[in-house]
Amino acid sequence: MKRWWLAAVAVWLAASGCAKEETEQKQSLQGTDWMRAQTSGTAKGAVLDQGPAERAVASLRRRDDVREVVAVNSGERLLVAYQIPHLKRWKRKEIEKEIAERLRAMFPGYDVVSSSDLKIFWKTKDLKTKMEKKRWDERDLQREIGRIEKLSKEQT
């Protein structure tokens, strides 16, 4: 009887522990190449026009050396964050340079900030999620994009 109860409690603990596991943002991208996560890439719930951000996301999604893309724009600023697959990180500088040149050519009237830094990606994704939940005015969005842009220029 004790063994049965012990086995039942162990199974219950394992099942309840796994079911409530929180998703965690992992810095390592190993093992995720088999699953390509799809995000909308832009803030669709906002009043502000996100057309340039949507075009940037669509353009970068077609690339094989970009795993996931998020973009937000406000006024004349365009913030694009993306992830590079783990095995393509050897050519990271070349990929970043190509993407920056391509985005500047696509959006000549915009101040384009592009980054493959994971922290910038997370912050941009959080901003996009916040924009979907509530309406932002231009000034607040400009301030938040400026804060993320400042983070992207910091060196570790």
SVG drawing of the C-alpha trace seen along z (x, -y; Angstrom):
<svg xmlns="http://www.w3.org/2000/svg" viewBox="-6 -63 39 65">
<polyline fill="none" stroke="black" stroke-width="0.4" points="0.0,0.0 2.9,-2.4 4.5,-1.7 1.3,-2.4 0.9,-5.8 4.5,-6.6 4.2,-5.9 0.9,-7.8 2.4,-10.9 5.6,-10.7 3.5,-10.6 1.2,-13.4 4.2,-15.7 5.9,-15.0 2.7,-15.7 1.8,-18.9 5.4,-20.2 5.7,-19.8 2.3,-21.2 3.0,-24.5 6.5,-25.0 7.1,-28.7 8.5,-29.6 11.9,-31.1 13.9,-33.3 17.0,-31.4 20.2,-33.0 21.3,-29.8 19.8,-29.1 21.0,-25.5 18.5,-22.9 15.9,-25.3 16.8,-25.2 14.3,-22.4 11.4,-24.6 11.0,-28.0 8.9,-30.2 6.6,-32.5 5.6,-35.9 3.5,-38.6 6.6,-40.8 4.7,-44.1 2.4,-45.9 -1.0,-45.5 -3.2,-46.7 -1.8,-50.2 -3.3,-53.3 0.1,-54.2 0.9,-53.0 3.2,-50.0 3.4,-49.5 7.2,-50.1 7.8,-47.6 5.6,-45.0 7.6,-45.4 10.9,-45.1 9.7,-41.9 8.4,-40.4 11.7,-41.2 13.9,-39.7 11.8,-36.6 12.7,-35.4 16.3,-35.2 17.8,-31.8 20.2,-33.4 17.5,-35.1 15.5,-32.9 13.0,-35.4 12.3,-39.1 10.4,-41.8 10.1,-45.4 8.4,-48.6 8.3,-52.0 7.3,-55.5 7.6,-58.7 10.9,-58.5 12.4,-55.7 12.4,-52.0 13.7,-49.5 14.3,-46.0 15.6,-43.2 16.3,-39.7 17.9,-36.4 20.6,-34.6 20.6,-30.8 23.3,-29.3 25.3,-27.7 25.3,-30.9 26.9,-33.0 30.3,-32.6 29.3,-35.1 27.4,-37.4 29.2,-40.6 28.7,-40.0 25.0,-39.2 24.5,-42.3 26.2,-44.5 24.1,-43.1 20.8,-43.5 21.7,-47.1 22.5,-48.1 19.4,-46.4 17.1,-48.1 18.7,-51.5 18.2,-51.1 14.5,-50.0 13.7,-52.9 15.8,-55.9 13.7,-58.4 13.9,-56.5 16.5,-56.3 17.0,-52.6 18.3,-50.7 18.9,-47.0 20.3,-44.6 20.9,-40.9 21.5,-41.3 19.2,-39.0 18.5,-41.6 17.4,-44.1 15.3,-41.4 13.5,-40.8 13.0,-44.5 11.6,-45.0 9.3,-42.0 8.1,-43.3 7.4,-46.7 5.4,-45.1 3.4,-43.1 2.6,-46.2 1.5,-48.0 -0.9,-45.2 -2.4,-45.4 -2.9,-49.1 -2.9,-52.2 0.3,-54.2 0.8,-57.8 3.7,-58.8 5.7,-60.5 5.7,-57.5 6.6,-55.2 9.4,-57.5 10.7,-57.5 10.7,-53.7 12.3,-53.2 15.0,-55.7 15.6,-53.8 16.0,-50.5 18.3,-52.3 20.5,-53.5 20.7,-50.0 21.8,-48.7 24.7,-51.2 26.0,-50.2 29.0,-47.9 29.3,-45.1"/>
</svg>
